[in-house]
Amino acid sequence: MSGFKKFLLQGSLVELAVAFVIGGAFATVVKAMVAVIMDLIGKAGGTPNFSTYAPKGIHVGDLLTAAVGFVILAAVVYFGVVMPYTKAKERFFPDPVTEEGVPADIALLTEIRDALQAKA
């Protein structure tokens, strides 16, 4: 029973559960944003649903609708989440830089390399 308690209270299990819940909620927001953008495309150039499009009898409309939706979804995620997150991370948690302008982890690796070369 203690193993089960340990399993349930592991930090990674809780973090994973939170990630799934937040991911589901985030997916709903992103789908709604894609729907808004598709509606705007529809206002500008006709219907945003291409499912009836079938040149020479080949039904490519569903694929076209899914592809357009995917590109919009990727743009929303990148410009709405990834870019702001990256900029905030760089602003509030900058990489430590040594006096020479080299990131600290690279400087440490360089020191290790030089020490190993000196031994050899």
N, C-alpha and C positions, 0 to 999 in steps of 0.2 A: 504493500500500500504506500510506503514511503517513496518508492520509485515513481508511482503514479502522481503523487503530490509534486515531486520534483519536476516531472514532465510538464504538468499543468502550470507550474509557477516559473518555468524557464522564461527568461526575458525574450528569447527569440520567438517562442510560441505566441506570446502576447503581442509582440511587434508584428508578427505575421498576421494575426487575427485583425489587428487594427489596420494594417495595410489593405487587407481584403475589404473591410468595411469602407474605408476611405476611398479605395479604388472603385468600388461600386457606386458610391455617391458621386465621385468625380466623373465616372463614365456617363452618368445621367446628365451632368452639366455639359460635358463635351457634346453629347448627342443633341442636346437642346441648342447649343451654339451652332452645330452643323446644320440643324433644321432651319435656324434663322438665316444663315448664309445661303442655304439652298433656296429659301424663299426670296431672298434678295436677288439671286441669280434669276429666279423665275420672273420677278418683276421687271428685270432688265432685258431678258431675252426670251421670254416665253416660259413654258412649264419646266420646272427643275427635275421632273421625273421623266427619264428617257426610256422607261421600260417597254414602251410600244414601238420604239425605234428598231426597224428590221430592214436594213438595206439588202436587196436581192433575196429576201426571205430568211436571212440569217438574223436571229434574235440576239443582238448584242446590246440591247438597251439596258437590261439589268446589270450587265457588266459595266457599262458606261456609267450608270447611276452609282454603282458601288465604287468605281474608280474615282469619280468626282468627289463623292462623299469621303473617301479615304484621304485624298489630297487635302481637302478642307480640314478634316480631323487632324491630320499631321501638322498643318499650318497653325491651327488653333492651339494644339499642345505645344508646339515649338515656340511660337511667338507669345502665347499666353502663360506658359508655365516654365519652359526650359530657359529661355532668355532671361526673364526676370529673376528666376532662381539663381542662375549663374552670376548675374550682375550683383545680386544681393550677397551671395556667398563671397564673391571677390571683394566687395566693399566692407562687409562686416567681419570676415574671416580671411584676411589676405594671407597668401603663402609667405612664410618667413623667408627673408632674403638676407644673405650674408653681406658683408661689407663690399665684396666684389660685384654684387648684383646677381649672384647665382643663387637659385633656390637652395634652402638648407639641406634638403634630402640629396640633391645632386652634389653639393659640397661634401657631404658625409661619404657618399659613394666614391667620390674622387679621392678623399683621404684614405679610404680603405684600399682602393686600387694602388695608390702610391705606396702605402705601407707594405702591401703584398709584393710589389715590384722591388722595393728596397730589400726585403728578406731574400728574394730570389737572386 
